[in-house]
Amino acid sequence: MNNTNKIITIVIIAALIGLPYWRITHNSEFFAEGLLSHLNELGEWSHQSIDTSLNGEVVIKNLTFRPTGYQQTISIDAIEVHTDMKKLLFSGSSRLLSHIPTNLTMTFQNARVNPGNGDLKTAINRANYWPMAANYLGAFGCGEGVGPSFSDAQWQQILPQNPNFNLELSYSLVDDYHIDFNLNINSPSNWFIAWSGTLTRSSDVERISFNDTVIDTLYYYHADQGFNKKRNDVCAKANKESFAAYRLNSAEEIQKYLRVFAGQEMSSFLSNQYQRLLTEDIELNAIFDLREPRYIFEIAEMSQKNYYALIDIEAALGESEYQKIVLSEIDYINLDMETLRAEMQAKQEEADRLEAEANKPKELLKTITTTIGKSVNEVTVSDWSQAVGQNIKVRTKRGRPIFGKLSSINDKQLTIVSKYMRGNATITVMRDDVVSMSITR
């Protein structure tokens, strides 16, 4: 082969290697823009650069996000997205802009609220980090803000430095109408939270939109990783330097709240369980069943008070069995006259407020409908050993669905590798706890 032919061969080889890489890199720009366009309903996004690797990872770097209605912004170091490289290689730019994959994992690294006029941070503080954290974070019996909530000064004591968060969102289109999702939220030295469930879409159009999906059951997990101690130290000082006094006072404040707004109260057992929830290193599992299906954006926009008025709850501390949360009738015998009078006055004020609210003009609410999917991509497995090496969804007695790849199985347990933050987590599930297993076709 002469030199000319060698040069031509080298050029052809370089083109065969370079053109696909150029196309993947070029298309990843459209892919990233398409992803952010799906998030535009939440607010305004900007970013500095996009990196692409041949292992299917697209990294959007140095992002700024301003939620709708706020001036203060959120900074995010990077969003890592794992996708199918064939889609980047063979899809057209317009499709990448308008559609997102049926299966996707997005990891948000080091998200934190930027210094500014404080409107966003104040709103987060007053909402007790709702709907990230599905509780009042112990503000009853301690919080100086309304709702109740901690005041900005108290938050400054509890979290003197603004916390940062790592988030991972995974979802999978089960069939034409249903999406399984899992959202992990980790705030180092504060808490780890997981939300999961199945969303119902209003149509089977190819473009996936989360804003108009419907939810009827949410699974929640909360593990304390240091926040409770920080809060307890502050709240104990406000209760004669006694955590025990704060814990009892908090439970009693909830009782007063429930008597006014729910017309019922916690049983002694439930009050004890709540007080245990305030201790350090506690874990909470909960199933929230909405009495009527709601759009996901409705859940995100409503207050905690309104949310809890619409749901039935089953909860478990640690590895305990789930217990249905049922309030009891008020024991008026144990209430002194001053407390009873104050609560009756507060109840009347709440009734007046609700009546005034009911008389205001209301927008026409959307009718929520659910549709059974037509072509199901999820297949129930009877012989679990045949699913080794495949992506599965496991339903357990505790209610929470577990997603991942079945690594191995024996007579006693299943080993599942699941996505977690920047890597994988190995989960062991006892066979006796598994109700069903399904795989994705």
Residue pairs with C-beta under 8 A, 6 or more apart in sequence:
1 9
20 89
21 54
23 88
23 89
24 52
24 54
24 85
24 88
24 89
25 52
27 88
27 89
27 91
27 93
27 96
28 50
28 52
28 58
28 88
29 50
30 93
30 96
30 97
31 58
31 81
31 83
31 87
31 88
31 96
32 47
32 50
32 58
32 60
32 81
33 97
34 96
34 97
34 98
34 99
34 100
35 60
35 79
35 81
35 100
35 106
36 45
36 47
36 60
37 97
38 100
38 208
38 209
38 210
39 45
41 68
41 211
41 297
42 65
42 67
42 68
43 65
43 66
43 67
43 68
43 70
44 65
44 66
44 68
45 63
45 64
45 65
46 63
46 64
47 60
47 61
47 62
47 63
47 64
48 61
48 62
48 63
49 60
49 61
49 62
50 58
50 59
50 60
50 61
51 58
51 59
51 61
52 58
52 59
52 88
53 59
54 85
55 85
56 82
56 83
56 84
56 85
57 80
57 81
57 82
58 80
58 81
58 83
58 88
59 78
59 79
59 80
59 81
60 78
60 79
60 81
61 77
61 78
62 75
62 77
62 78
63 75
63 76
63 77
63 78
63 79
64 73
64 74
64 75
64 76
64 114
65 73
65 74
65 75
65 76
66 72
66 73
66 74
67 74
67 120
70 119
70 120
70 123
71 116
71 117
71 119
71 120
72 113
72 114
72 116
72 117
72 118
72 119
72 120
72 121
73 113
73 114
73 116
73 120
74 111
74 112
74 113
74 114
74 120
75 110
75 111
75 112
75 114
76 108
76 109
76 110
76 111
77 109
77 110
78 108
78 109
78 110
79 106
79 107
79 108
79 109
80 106
80 107
80 109
80 422
81 104
81 105
81 106
81 107
82 104
82 105
83 101
83 104
84 101
87 96
87 101
88 96
98 207
99 206
99 207
99 208
100 207
100 208
102 172
102 173
102 208
103 171
103 172
103 173
103 440
104 169
104 170
104 171
105 168
105 169
105 170
105 419
106 168
106 169
106 170
107 166
107 167
107 168
107 421
107 422
108 165
108 166
108 167
108 168
108 169
109 166
109 422
110 164
110 165
110 166
111 164
111 165
111 166
111 167
112 162
112 163
112 164
112 165
113 120
113 121
113 124
113 162
121 162
122 152
125 145
125 149
125 150
125 151
125 152
125 155
126 145
126 146
126 147
126 149
127 147
127 149
127 303
127 304
128 135
128 136
128 137
128 139
128 147
128 149
128 150
128 304
129 137
130 303
130 304
130 307
131 299
131 300
131 304
131 307
132 185
132 193
133 191
133 193
133 222
134 220
134 222
134 286
134 288
134 304
134 307
135 222
135 277
135 284
135 304
136 143
136 147
136 148
136 149
136 304
137 150
137 227
137 231
138 228
138 231
138 232
138 235
138 250
138 278
139 145
139 147
139 148
139 149
139 150
140 148
140 250
140 251
140 253
140 254
140 257
141 235
141 239
141 246
141 247
141 249
141 250
141 251
141 252
141 253
141 254
142 150
142 154
142 231
142 234
142 235
142 238
142 239
142 246
142 249
142 250
143 149
143 150
143 151
143 154
144 150
144 151
144 153
144 154
145 151
145 154
147 304
147 305
148 253
148 257
150 158
154 234
157 234
158 227
158 230
158 231
158 234
159 190
159 230
163 187
163 188
163 190
164 187
164 188
165 185
165 186
165 187
166 185
166 186
166 187
166 188
166 421
167 183
167 184
167 185
167 186
168 182
168 183
168 184
168 419
168 420
168 421
169 181
169 182
169 183
169 184
170 181
170 182
170 183
170 403
170 419
171 179
171 180
171 181
171 182
172 179
172 180
172 181
172 403
172 440
173 179
173 208
173 377
174 180
174 198
174 373
174 376
174 377
174 378
174 440
175 373
175 374
175 375
175 376
175 377
175 378
176 201
176 204
176 373
176 374
176 375
177 200
177 201
177 204
177 371
177 372
177 373
177 374
178 198
178 199
178 200
178 201
178 373
179 198
179 199
179 201
179 208
179 210
179 213
180 196
180 197
180 198
180 393
180 401
180 403
181 195
181 196
181 197
181 198
181 199
182 194
182 195
182 196
182 403
183 194
183 195
183 196
184 192
184 193
184 194
184 420
184 421
185 191
185 192
185 193
185 194
185 195
186 192
186 193
186 421
187 225
187 227
188 225
189 225
189 226
189 227
190 225
190 226
190 227
190 230
191 222
191 223
191 224
191 225
191 226
191 227
192 221
192 222
192 223
192 225
193 220
193 221
193 222
193 223
194 219
194 220
194 221
195 218
195 219
195 220
196 218
196 219
196 400
196 401
196 403
197 215
197 217
197 218
197 219
197 401
198 215
198 217
198 401
199 210
199 213
199 214
199 215
199 296
200 213
200 214
200 215
200 216
200 293
200 370
200 371
201 208
201 209
201 212
201 213
201 214
201 371
202 212
202 213
202 214
202 369
202 371
204 373
204 374
210 296
211 295
211 296
211 297
212 295
212 297
213 295
213 296
214 293
214 294
214 295
214 296
214 368
214 369
214 370
215 290
215 293
215 294
215 295
215 296
215 299
216 289
216 290
216 293
216 294
216 370
217 287
217 288
217 289
217 290
218 287
218 288
218 290
218 299
219 285
219 286
219 287
219 288
219 399
219 400
219 401
220 284
220 285
220 286
220 287
220 288
221 283
221 284
221 285
221 286
221 400
222 283
222 284
222 286
223 282
223 283
223 284
224 280
224 281
224 282
224 283
225 281
228 278
228 279
228 280
228 281
228 282
229 280
232 243
232 246
232 278
232 280
235 243
235 246
235 250
236 242
236 243
236 245
236 246
238 246
239 245
239 246
239 249
246 278
247 275
247 278
248 275
250 274
250 275
250 278
251 266
251 271
251 274
251 275
254 266
254 271
254 274
255 265
255 266
255 271
256 339
256 343
258 264
258 265
258 266
258 327
259 265
259 330
259 343
259 347
260 343
260 346
260 347
260 350
261 305
261 309
261 350
262 309
262 327
263 330
263 347
264 327
264 328
264 329
264 330
265 327
265 328
265 329
265 330
265 331
266 274
266 327
266 328
267 326
267 327
267 328
270 325
270 327
270 328
273 315
273 317
273 323
276 282
276 317
277 284
277 317
282 317
282 318
283 317
283 318
284 315
284 316
284 317
285 315
285 316
285 317
285 322
285 398
285 399
285 400
286 313
286 314
286 315
286 316
287 313
287 314
287 315
287 322
287 399
287 400
288 311
288 312
288 313
289 311
289 312
289 313
289 314
290 310
290 311
291 310
291 311
291 312
292 310
292 368
293 368
293 370
294 310
294 368
295 366
295 368
299 307
312 324
312 325
313 324
313 325
314 322
314 323
314 324
314 325
314 399
315 322
315 323
315 325
316 322
316 323
316 398
322 398
322 399
332 340
335 343
377 440
377 441
378 393
378 438
378 439
378 440
378 441
379 438
379 439
379 440
379 441
380 436
380 437
380 438
381 387
381 392
381 437
381 438
381 439
384 406
384 409
384 414
384 434
384 437
385 409
387 406
387 437
387 439
388 406
388 407
388 408
388 409
389 405
389 406
389 407
390 405
390 406
390 439
390 440
391 403
391 404
391 405
391 439
391 440
392 403
392 404
392 405
392 406
392 416
392 437
392 438
392 439
392 440
393 401
393 402
393 403
393 437
393 438
393 439
393 440
394 401
394 402
394 403
394 414
394 416
394 429
394 434
394 436
394 437
395 401
395 434
395 435
395 436
395 437
396 402
396 429
396 433
396 434
396 435
397 433
397 434
397 435
398 433
402 416
402 418
402 427
402 429
403 418
403 419
404 416
404 417
404 418
404 419
404 427
405 416
405 417
405 418
406 414
406 415
406 416
406 437
407 415
407 416
407 417
407 426
408 414
408 415
409 415
409 431
411 431
412 430
412 431
413 428
413 429
413 430
413 431
414 428
414 429
414 430
414 431
414 434
415 426
415 427
415 428
416 426
416 427
416 428
416 429
417 424
417 425
417 426
417 427
418 424
418 425
418 426
418 427
419 425
